[in-house]
């Protein structure tokens, strides 16, 4: 009996030490995690004369959709990571008739050990008559509930697109996911990748001529196409869509539109996205219009 009492007393004495050791270990693990500070930035401005908005955010997501107000609104959330975390600046100006928005960091976004020091995600909204050029390296581009013409470019980030405007979507290794629900104007839309997969859903009541090809796997309504090509024609075939990948898999699926919803039909206007204003670098001597801050939920930096 005495032996058991000694064991119980020993356990009682060790229990607080175990708790303390666990707490110390938890504190050590907690202290190993870099400090993360989250902040926000908001801006609003006039629609540019060319009705083209250029958004460049190399290391974070870009989201966009339409709204009815005759303004451009930008909302951004950014994280600074660690003691040497970077605070981004937002370079916003009107040049060559375009509104240009770029997320800029004061130095390399990774430290010598390869750890990220910051991240920024942005959201931009504007009326349907405004077109958008969106570019990222590693982030995601998501444009939905939109009727805008879209030019989207990524290296490895995903591009998720649902617009009734014409589009040009390009990626190297990222995934392209497109939902085609009609086009407001006639024209040709293009989606290309190097090795990234392309997945497309097409409303069955659309007026479209769609061609797809790849050296990878190509499926149409779940069935593999041995010749690596798909030629789909629906309705009056007034809109052209071309899907092309060098090595990525391509999937085309025809789906019925939701109840009480019909595809958007093209007007008589013919839109060539290649004729939209090109994104040109600013040169000395060209006018720059600084955009003043508008609404703000947090102190702008």
Phi and psi in degrees as a GROMACS rama.xvg file:
@    title "Ramachandran Plot"
@    xaxis  label "Phi"
@    yaxis  label "Psi"
@TYPE xy
-62.5637  -35.5259  UNK-2
-62.2732  -41.2044  UNK-3
-68.4208  -36.0802  UNK-4
-63.4037  -41.5548  UNK-5
-61.9635  -40.6572  UNK-6
-64.2142  -41.4442  UNK-7
-63.6652  -44.3707  UNK-8
-61.723  -39.8749  UNK-9
-63.7969  -42.3032  UNK-10
-64.6388  -40.7421  UNK-11
-62.1014  -38.7891  UNK-12
-70.8596  -34.8259  UNK-13
-80.1415  -24.8935  UNK-14
-57.5821  -47.5645  UNK-15
-61.7643  -34.6756  UNK-16
-65.4416  -38.2744  UNK-17
-64.5049  -41.8482  UNK-18
-62.1252  -44.1183  UNK-19
-63.7303  -41.5997  UNK-20
-63.2949  -41.1115  UNK-21
-63.4767  -41.8104  UNK-22
-62.5114  -42.9023  UNK-23
-61.4446  -42.023  UNK-24
-65.0152  -41.4331  UNK-25
-64.1305  -40.1628  UNK-26
-65.2833  -37.3569  UNK-27
-65.1728  -43.8821  UNK-28
-63.0471  -41.0639  UNK-29
-64.2333  -40.7002  UNK-30
-69.9755  -21.0346  UNK-31
-74.7657  -18.6333  UNK-32
-80.1409  133.418  UNK-33
-67.7447  147.89  UNK-34
-72.3984  132.098  UNK-35
-119.849  124.66  UNK-36
-115.41  128.522  UNK-37
-109.444  132.4  UNK-38
-139.789  174.822  UNK-39
-135.802  162.373  UNK-40
-144.593  134.797  UNK-41
-132.498  146.766  UNK-42
-152.972  150.715  UNK-43
-142.511  149.059  UNK-44
-158.577  178.233  UNK-45
-76.1591  156.924  UNK-46
-68.8711  131.471  UNK-47
-68.7498  160.776  UNK-48
-63.0574  -34.211  UNK-49
-82.0306  -8.22669  UNK-50
58.4687  38.9066  UNK-51
-126.446  128.406  UNK-52
-112.188  127.405  UNK-53
-107.676  123.908  UNK-54
-123.772  122.324  UNK-55
-124.158  118.692  UNK-56
-140.109  86.5128  UNK-57
-59.9838  -34.6275  UNK-58
-118.562  30.2001  UNK-59
-161.712  -177.963  UNK-60
-83.368  152.783  UNK-61
-125.552  123.496  UNK-62
-121.36  146.603  UNK-63
-153.847  148.33  UNK-64
-157.223  174.12  UNK-65
-93.0805  155.467  UNK-66
-144.925  175.965  UNK-67
-94.4652  -17.4469  UNK-68
-67.9371  139.107  UNK-69
-79.5481  53.6273  UNK-70
-144.038  164.341  UNK-71
-107.002  128.083  UNK-72
-118.113  133.972  UNK-73
-119.353  132.551  UNK-74
-132.091  128.991  UNK-75
-131.892  143.674  UNK-76
-121.736  129.25  UNK-77
-131.365  149.477  UNK-78
-115.845  134.707  UNK-79
-107.705  130.533  UNK-80
-115.565  125.256  UNK-81
81.3221  176.896  UNK-82
-66.2331  -26.351  UNK-83
-107.411  26.6957  UNK-84
-59.9526  147.233  UNK-85
-98.5619  137.652  UNK-86
-99.7799  121.708  UNK-87
-75.528  158.156  UNK-88
-114.13  156.76  UNK-89
-115.354  104.652  UNK-90
-85.1067  103.597  UNK-91
-121.376  120.783  UNK-92
-154.688  160.667  UNK-93
-105.93  119.122  UNK-94
-139.022  139.663  UNK-95
56.4445  29.0149  UNK-96
80.5745  -1.64754  UNK-97
-105.901  147.102  UNK-98
-89.2099  117.51  UNK-99
-110.754  125.631  UNK-100
-122.877  120.657  UNK-101
-135.377  133.953  UNK-102
-87.896  122.771  UNK-103
-124.383  139.567  UNK-104
-112.345  148.78  UNK-105
-70.2795  -18.7288  UNK-106
-156.526  -174.347  UNK-107
-55.7711  136.977  UNK-108
-79.2008  -10.8506  UNK-109
-116.085  145.292  UNK-110
-80.8725  -176.74  UNK-111
-64.0507  -24.5879  UNK-112
-85.8196  0.580013  UNK-113
86.3921  9.67369  UNK-114
-87.7476  141.292  UNK-115
-70.5964  139.694  UNK-116
-106.651  -8.7469  UNK-117
-167.041  164.202  UNK-118
-157.535  141.902  UNK-119
-135.561  132.344  UNK-120
-116.783  134.869  UNK-121
-124.058  151.545  UNK-122
-131.346  132.009  UNK-123
-128.528  131.272  UNK-124
-128.076  148.954  UNK-125
-165.494  170.408  UNK-126
-68.448  162.14  UNK-127
-61.3699  -26.4623  UNK-128
-75.3552  -6.39922  UNK-129
-91.6742  136.006  UNK-130
-97.4634  157.559  UNK-131
-129.84  137.664  UNK-132
-111.746  116.21  UNK-133
-119.354  131.8  UNK-134
-138.505  132.47  UNK-135
-146.011  158.788  UNK-136
-91.7845  -57.8941  UNK-137
-117.394  -7.22577  UNK-138
-84.8537  -178.262  UNK-139
-101.587  143.393  UNK-140
-111.201  122.015  UNK-141
-128.835  116.584  UNK-142
-127.902  111.194  UNK-143
-139.337  172.256  UNK-144
49.1893  48.5337  UNK-145
-132.921  150.196  UNK-146
-120.773  12.6811  UNK-147
-80.4967  151.937  UNK-148
-72.7455  140.441  UNK-149
-131.277  135.254  UNK-150
-121.983  116.577  UNK-151
-126.463  136.633  UNK-152
-139.658  131.021  UNK-153
-141.692  160.028  UNK-154
-87.5753  -65.0563  UNK-155
-122.746  -3.68199  UNK-156
-78.9603  154.912  UNK-157
-72.1139  150.093  UNK-158
-122.872  116.158  UNK-159
-112.833  119.974  UNK-160
-134.388  129.376  UNK-161
-143.181  95.0226  UNK-162
-140.892  153.588  UNK-163
-98.5968  8.09204  UNK-164
-88.852  167.184  UNK-165
-73.1679  155.609  UNK-166
-144.106  158.096  UNK-167
-136.223  108.116  UNK-168
-116.107  126.554  UNK-169
-132.443  137.907  UNK-170
-148.236  155.376  UNK-171
-83.4057  -67.3923  UNK-172
-120.815  0.842012  UNK-173
-76.7258  166.961  UNK-174
-87.3911  137.186  UNK-175
-109.038  119.725  UNK-176
-122.24  114.918  UNK-177
-119.139  136.08  UNK-178
-117.032  108.878  UNK-179
-95.0189  115.667  UNK-180
-125.571  27.2969  UNK-181
111.891  165.777  UNK-182
-129.86  139.329  UNK-183
-79.3844  -17.5523  UNK-184
-142.911  155.237  UNK-185
-70.8856  148.781  UNK-186
161.236  179.241  UNK-187
-112.047  130.029  UNK-188
-112.018  146.271  UNK-189
-135.033  139.132  UNK-190
-133.466  124.61  UNK-191
-135.077  150.663  UNK-192
-146.703  159.941  UNK-193
-84.1953  -62.56  UNK-194
-126.87  -6.13035  UNK-195
-73.0408  146.295  UNK-196
-72.6201  150.616  UNK-197
-121.848  122.254  UNK-198
-121.582  126.626  UNK-199
-130.775  131.96  UNK-200
-111.237  130.479  UNK-201
-119.777  126.502  UNK-202
-64.488  135.936  UNK-203
-68.6422  -17.5466  UNK-204
-99.2229  16.3415  UNK-205
-75.4605  158.548  UNK-206
-102.648  96.5986  UNK-207
-152.275  147.396  UNK-208
-118.527  113.53  UNK-209
-118.218  132.2  UNK-210
-125.594  133.74  UNK-211
-134.6  144.817  UNK-212
-156.165  153.114  UNK-213
-165.365  160.401  UNK-214
-90.4579  -7.41264  UNK-215
-88.6928  -156.998  UNK-216
-77.1771  131.85  UNK-217
-125.312  125.775  UNK-218
-123.836  144.914  UNK-219
-126.15  115.96  UNK-220
52.3583  41.3977  UNK-221
84.7317  -5.52078  UNK-222
-103.381  131.517  UNK-223
-67.6694  136.678  UNK-224
-103.414  108.374  UNK-225
-62.9254  -30.4309  UNK-226
-84.4827  3.0623  UNK-227
64.5166  25.5262  UNK-228
-139.708  152.211  UNK-229
-137.616  132.621  UNK-230
-125.229  109.125  UNK-231
-115.52  130.2  UNK-232
-128.546  125.484  UNK-233
-129.899  142.191  UNK-234
58.7548  -136.065  UNK-235
-85.1378  1.32448  UNK-236
55.7692  33.4563  UNK-237
-79.5991  -19.1544  UNK-238
-112.413  141.68  UNK-239
-109.413  134.046  UNK-240
-131.473  129.276  UNK-241
-120.724  126.687  UNK-242
-116.661  129.927  UNK-243
-148.062  132.975  UNK-244
-138.251  140.468  UNK-245
-71.0317  -47.1471  UNK-246
-130.639  -13.6215  UNK-247
-77.0463  158.042  UNK-248
-76.0998  144.554  UNK-249
-125.065  131.149  UNK-250
-125.98  127.115  UNK-251
-120.329  127.818  UNK-252
-135.941  129.351  UNK-253
-93.7619  126.797  UNK-254
-127.967  148.903  UNK-255
-72.877  145.075  UNK-256
-68.6377  155.496  UNK-257
-58.7891  158.952  UNK-258
-56.1179  139.161  UNK-259
67.462  13.3586  UNK-260
-121.388  136.146  UNK-261
-124.172  152.315  UNK-262
-63.8002  148.179  UNK-263
-72.9117  133.748  UNK-264
-101.002  141.573  UNK-265
-64.6754  145.916  UNK-266
-82.8845  -172.873  UNK-267
-76.9107  -11.2931  UNK-268
-72.1686  135.272  UNK-269
-106.812  121.673  UNK-270
-110.947  127.452  UNK-271
-111.47  110.054  UNK-272
-62.5837  -20.8451  UNK-273
-70.109  -18.5194  UNK-274
-90.577  -4.00589  UNK-275
-65.3166  153.592  UNK-276
-54.458  130.546  UNK-277
-78.726  154.083  UNK-278
-82.4771  108.105  UNK-279
-109.987  143.898  UNK-280
-68.0021  145.523  UNK-281
-71.2501  140.268  UNK-282
-120.937  151.554  UNK-283
-56.5173  135.636  UNK-284
99.2676  -16.3288  UNK-285
-81.6957  147.903  UNK-286
-70.3323  145.067  UNK-287
-126.96  129.137  UNK-288
-111.032  110.134  UNK-289
-72.1875  133.686  UNK-290
-94.3303  124.748  UNK-291
-78.2692  149.126  UNK-292
-65.6976  143.296  UNK-293
-110.053  -115.28  UNK-294
-66.7574  156.65  UNK-295
-160.244  127.811  UNK-296
-89.9313  -25.9399  UNK-297
-131.175  164.4  UNK-298
-63.3685  121.556  UNK-299
-72.6225  144.385  UNK-300
